[in-house]
Amino acid sequence: MTADAVPEKIGFLLQPRFSMLSLFSALEPLRVANRFGGELFSWHFFSQNGESVTSSSGIPVAVENSIEQVNEFPTMFVCASFEPEAGLDKALLNWLRRLDRQGTVLGGIETGCYALAHAGLLDEHRVALHWEARPAFEESFPRLKTSEQLYQADDKRLTCAGGISAMDMMLHLIQNRHGDALTGQVCDAFMHDGMRQPGQLQRMQTVERFGVRHADVAEVIELMEQNLEEPLTASELASFSGVQLRQLERLFRKHCHDTPTRFYLRLRLERARQLLKQTQMTVVDVAVACGFRSPEYFSRRYRAVFGMAPREDRKMAPELSRMALGQDISAGLENGSLQHPL
């Protein structure tokens, strides 16, 4: 970098309860790149109103300006976590659209993609976001293409699942801007054995996640996870996996200490709990999305597993108890004050 060169500016719009880990994972590669390569990057924090933003860990972070003071910027990331729709309003969505028209590279960290999706800026792009938030996002934006990968990167959009995947995404950015040698130095500084490629999946394989070492059982669990909205019968699961039903039941009792039917039910109820806590979907819609045709049966099974009814459990979710502005978005979409891209 020449002495008169200007550092590339990277902006971060901080949303309420953003993940501090995700933010630091994105920042630190930039800092270390500057250490080895000179003043290559500068980073800048913004909020909607210009006031500090408190992270999910309770730590407030000061910002430079409100979005009203930011008219142009080369690269801007939206950082969000538990409350991806809190604070989204017409002014913010219009600001993101204006940046896009000006050629800004836009990104979303963890659930920052919600803001970009509401602004209609992800229609031609595949989206990476945290695996836990993905089902709720897909329910809200069924026409958008999501990814199980750590991050997605093209010329105009950068999205990642959050956590340390933000580091891999930034290493990808550094590599594209300044080459392999500098990227390797940054990896070495973090004792990171190399930038993970975007094609790597976010979650551990079924074997690791459930501690299941039997291939047939792992295959059936994967089938269950892929068919939560339209559940397969135990006979269908056995047929697809190529084993007899009685054999499958014996394998589940041995390796999962449960029957296939009860194990499957638990997976569907856990997905339902995620949707209740992360979306504004009605209880009936959540039930249908998780394969329950009877709301009454859904509520009974939910209470049996989690100790409370779905509506009671939803009230316990801190990320929804603070989502008055998120409800305003839904109202705005209905009355036309906000234009939903879909």
N, C-alpha and C positions, 0 to 999 in steps of 0.2 A: 504494500500500500504506500503510495507516495505521500510526502509530507503535507501536501495541500488537499489531499482527498478527504471527503466528508464521510463520516461513519454512516452506515446504513441504519435508518431509524426503524425500530420494531415497536409497535404500540400494543398495549394490553388494556382492553376495556374490562374492568373488574365488576362482576355482578355479585349481588349479595350472597354470602356464604360460599364463595368460590373456594377451590381447594388450594391451600398453600403449597402442598407437595407438588401439585401439577404446575403451579406458577414457578416455583424454584427450579423444578426439573427443566422448564423451558428457558429460564434465565441463565442458569449456571453454565451451560455450554457456550452461550454468547460471551459471558465474562471470561471464560478460559480461552476462547478463541482470540479475544483481544489481548490476553496475556502473551500468547505466542505469536500472533500475527499483527499486532498494532491495533490502533483504534478502528476496528472493522465495523463494529456495531454500537449503537446506543439504544437504550430501552426506556420506554416512557409509559407511565400508568395514567389511566383516565377513568372517570366514573360519569354516570349520567348527570349528576348535579354538581360535580366538582368537589364533593365531600369525600372523606376517607371511607373505605369499604371494609367491613369486617368479614374475615374469612370464616370457613366452617369450624376452624379451631379456636375462634374467638379473638384472633389477633387482628387489629385494625391496620390497614395499609393506606398511607397517604398517597394522594394522586396529584398530578400537575394541573389538570384542568377538567372542566366539564366537556361533554361532547359538543356543546354549542361553540366552544373555542377551537375545535379541531375541524378545519375545512378540507385539508388535504393530508394524506399520509401514505407512504409507500406500502406498508404492511401493517395490518391490524388484526389482533386475535381477540376474540370474545372468550373470557375465562368465566366459567360457571361450574356448578356442581349440583348441590341438592335442590336448588330453587331455580331451575333454568328459565322459568317464565316470570319470575318475580321481577317487577320493574319494567318489563317490556311494554312499551307504549308506542304511539304513532310517531312521536318525534325520534325515538331511537331507531325504529325500522326505516324511516325516511333517511336518517343519517347514514345508515349502512348502505342503503340503495345509492345515495349520492357518492359515497366513497367508491362503490363498485363502478359507477359511471365514470369516475375519474381515473380508473385503472388500478385501484388499490388491491393488493393481494389480501384476501380475507381468510381468516382461520377461526376455528372453534376448538377449544380445549375442553375435554371431558364432555360436558353438555352445552358448551357454548354454541354448538350447532343449532340449538333451538331458535336463537335469535336470527340466525341466517336463514333458517327454514321459514320462519314467520315472515321474513322480508322477501321471500321468494327468490333467494340467491343460491339455492342448492339444486335446482331442477336438473341441471346437466352434469351433476357431480355425484360420485359415490361418497357416502358419509361414514366416517369412523367416529364412534362415541363409546362411552363406557358400556360394557356388556350388560350391566345391571339396568341401565337406562334404555337400552335398545328396544325392548318390547313396547315400552310406553311411547317412545318416539315413533315407532312403526305404526302404532294405533293412531297417533295424531297426524302422521304424514304418510299415509299408506302408499303414495305414488313415488316417494323418494327411495332411492336405492341405498341401503345401509350395508355396512361391512363388519365382519368379525375381526378384521385385521387391526394391528396396533395403530396404524395411521394411514391416511390417504393423502396423497400429494399430487397436485398438478400445477400448471402455470399460474392459476388464479385462486385456488382453494387449498387450504391445508387444515385437515381435521385429525384429531387423535383421541384416543380413549382416556387420556388423562394419566395421572400418576407418573411413573417413570417412562411411559410411552412418549410423554412430551419431550423428554431428553432425546429419544431416538428421532422424533420428528425434527427437532432443531439440529441434530447432527446431520440429518438429510439436507436441511437448508444450508448448513455450513459447507457440506460437501459440494452441493450444486454451485455455491458462490465462490468457494476458495479451494476446492480440490481435496483429494484423498489424504495428502500429507498432513495438512492442518487438522483434518477430521481425526486422523490417527493420533495426533498429539493430544487432542481434547479427550479422546477415549482413554488414552494412557493416564492422563491426569486424574480421571475418575476411577481408575482401575476397572474400567469397563472393557470387556473383552471384544468390543467391536459394535458398531451400530447395527441394531437389529433391523432387518429389512421389513418393509411394510406388509409383506405377505405372511409374516408370522402372526399366529392367532393370539388373541388376548388371553383366553382362558386356558388353564391346564387341560390336558386330555381327560376323558372320562375316567380312565384308569387312576389318574392322580387325584382327581376331584372327589371321587367316591371311594377310593381305596379298593377298587374292584380289579382283580387280577385275571378274571376269566373272560376270554374274548367274546363268548356268546352273550354273557350278561352285559358287558360294556356296549356291545352292539345294540342290544335291546334298549338300554337306557338312552342311547343316542336317538333311537327311533322314537322313544317316548318324548324326548325334548323337542324333536322336530314335529311332533303331532300333538300339541297341547290343545289347540282350538277344536280339532276334530279327532278326539281320542280313538285309538285303535283298541279293539278287543284283545283280551289275553290270547285268544286263539290266533288272531291276526299277527300279533307280536311273535308268537311261536312260529307261525308259518313263514314270516319274513326272515326270521333268523335261522330257519332250517332245523329247528329242534322240535321234539314233541312237547305238547303243553305240560304234561306231568313232569317231564325232565326240566323244563324251564322253571316250573314252580319249585322243584327241588334245588335247582341252582340258585334261585333268589333267596330261598331260606338259608342256604349255606353261606352265600357270599354277601347278602344284604340283610339277613335276619328279618325278612319280610316277604310277603307275597308280591308278585308282579302288580296285581291290582292295587294294593295299598300303597306300594312304592310310587306308582303312576299317579294316584290320587294326590299324594303329597307334593309331587312336582307341580301338578296343576294348581294346587292351593298356594304354593309358594310363589308361582307366577302371578296369581290373583293378588296376593299381598303386595307384590311389587307395583302392580298397576294401581291398586287402591292408594298407595302411598306416594306415587309419582305422577299421577294424572288426575284430571277432573272427571274421568269417566264415571257414569252412574254405576251403582252396585250391580244392577241388572246387566249392563253392558260388559262389566268385568267378568261376570259369571259366564256370559255367552262366549267371550273371548278366550276363556279357559276351559271350554267344553262342557259347561253345566247348562242344561236346557231348563232346569227348574231352579228359580232363585231361592225357593224355600229349602230345597235339598242343599244347594250351595251354602246357604247360611248355616244350616245344621252341621255340615261337615267342617266348615270353617271354624265354627265355635268349638267343635270337638278337638280340633288340632291346635288352635291358637288361644283357646280359652276366652274368646269374646267374639261378638258378632262382627261382620265386616264393617258396618258403620261405626261401631265403637272403636275398632282398631284404627280406622282412618282418622278419627279425632286425636289419636295418640301420636300421629305422624307430625313431627315438628316442621317438616318441609312443606306440609299442606296447611298447617295452622297459620302460617305467615304468608299465604299466597293470595291475599285479597287482590293484589294487582293482577295476578294470573287469572282470577275470576273476571276482572275487568276486561281482559283480553277476549275471553270467551263472549262476554256481553258485547264488546265492540265488534267482533266478527259477525255476531247475529244482527246488530243494528246497522252495520255498514260503515261504522266510523273507522274500522281497521279493515284493510283489504287482505284477506287470506289468499296466499298464492295458489292454493289448491281448490 
